Amino acid sequence: MKNSSIQSFLLVARILVGITFLIAGLHKALFWDGPAMWMASKGLPFVPLLLGIAMVTELTGALLLFAGIKVKQTAIALVLLLLPMTFMMHTFWSMEGMMQQTAVMDFIQNIAIIGGLIALATLAHMAAKQKVV
């Protein structure tokens, strides 16, 4: 594959994944009480600290992806944030009815985003080896 093709795919992937985390981080920043109450309802300790870490990681991750800085490391950091968050917050196995269906979809979406982050990290790694990024 040509270097320009790799660069183009990497740019599109960075933007698309970055938008996801930008929106998530801004939501936490602008509507702090909602996510905080949801986290507390799940029994998580240190809600302000954990929510702050998630918000800063998401916003910083989005900006780094947009800028193309440390893409591989950023994607890995976002996986390390999203994986436990997914299992703690989208506990569909303890729900019923519509709540369960919504939680299943949120869970699956997060798993798909994690897959995209892993692909992005791999592509960034391959591009760096070819001196593309």
C-alpha positions in Angstrom: 0.0 0.0 0.0 1.3 3.5 -0.9 2.4 5.8 1.9 -0.2 8.4 0.8 -3.0 5.8 1.1 -1.8 4.8 4.6 -1.7 8.5 5.6 -5.2 9.1 4.2 -6.7 6.1 6.0 -5.0 7.0 9.2 -6.2 10.6 9.1 -9.8 9.5 8.5 -9.6 6.9 11.3 -8.1 9.5 13.7 -10.8 12.0 13.0 -13.7 9.6 13.2 -12.5 8.0 16.5 -11.4 11.4 17.8 -14.9 12.8 17.3 -16.3 10.1 19.5 -14.1 10.9 22.4 -14.4 14.7 21.9 -18.2 14.4 22.2 -18.0 12.1 25.2 -15.5 14.4 27.0 -17.5 17.5 26.3 -20.7 15.8 27.5 -19.0 15.1 30.8 -17.6 18.6 31.1 -20.9 20.3 30.2 -23.3 18.0 31.9 -21.2 16.8 34.9 -24.1 16.0 37.2 -25.7 13.5 34.9 -22.7 11.3 34.4 -21.7 11.7 38.0 -25.2 10.5 39.2 -25.0 7.6 36.7 -21.6 6.5 38.0 -22.8 6.8 41.6 -25.8 4.7 40.8 -23.4 2.0 39.7 -21.7 2.0 43.1 -18.4 3.5 41.8 -16.2 5.1 44.5 -14.5 8.5 44.1 -16.9 9.6 41.4 -15.6 13.1 41.0 -12.0 11.8 40.6 -13.0 9.0 38.2 -15.2 11.3 36.1 -12.5 13.9 35.9 -10.0 11.3 34.8 -12.4 10.0 32.1 -13.2 13.5 30.9 -9.6 14.7 30.7 -8.5 11.4 29.1 -11.2 11.6 26.5 -10.6 15.3 25.6 -6.9 14.9 25.6 -7.1 11.7 23.5 -9.4 13.4 21.0 -7.0 16.4 20.6 -4.0 14.1 20.3 -5.7 12.0 17.6 -6.8 15.0 15.7 -3.2 16.4 15.8 -1.7 13.0 14.9 0.5 13.1 18.0 1.4 9.8 19.7 -1.4 8.0 17.9 -0.5 4.5 19.0 0.0 5.4 22.6 -3.2 7.5 22.7 -5.3 4.7 21.2 -3.9 2.3 23.8 -4.6 4.8 26.6 -8.2 5.1 25.3 -8.6 1.4 25.2 -7.4 1.2 28.8 -10.0 3.8 29.8 -12.9 2.4 27.7 -12.5 -1.3 28.5 -13.1 -1.2 32.3 -15.6 1.7 31.8 -17.7 -0.6 29.5 -17.8 -3.4 32.0 -18.6 -1.2 34.9 -21.2 1.1 33.3 -23.1 -1.1 30.8 -24.1 -4.0 33.0 -26.8 -5.4 30.7 -26.6 -8.8 32.4 -28.2 -7.3 35.6 -31.1 -5.6 33.7 -34.3 -6.5 32.1 -36.5 -5.1 29.3 -35.7 -1.9 27.5 -33.0 -0.9 29.9 -31.2 -4.2 29.1 -31.6 -3.7 25.3 -30.1 -0.2 25.6 -27.3 -1.4 27.7 -26.5 -4.2 25.3 -26.3 -1.8 22.4 -24.1 0.6 24.4 -21.8 -2.3 25.4 -21.5 -3.5 21.8 -20.8 0.0 20.6 -18.0 0.4 23.1 -16.6 -3.0 22.1 -16.6 -1.8 18.4 -14.9 1.4 19.4 -12.2 -0.6 21.2 -11.7 -2.6 18.1 -11.3 0.6 16.1 -8.8 1.9 18.6 -6.8 -1.3 18.3 -6.9 -1.1 14.5 -5.9 2.6 14.7 -2.9 1.7 17.0 -1.8 -1.0 14.7 -2.1 1.2 11.6 -0.2 4.0 13.4 2.5 1.5 14.4 2.8 0.2 10.8 2.9 3.7 9.4 5.6 4.8 11.9 7.7 1.8 10.8 7.4 3.1 7.2 8.2 6.6 8.4 4.8 7.8 7.2 3.6 9.5 10.4 
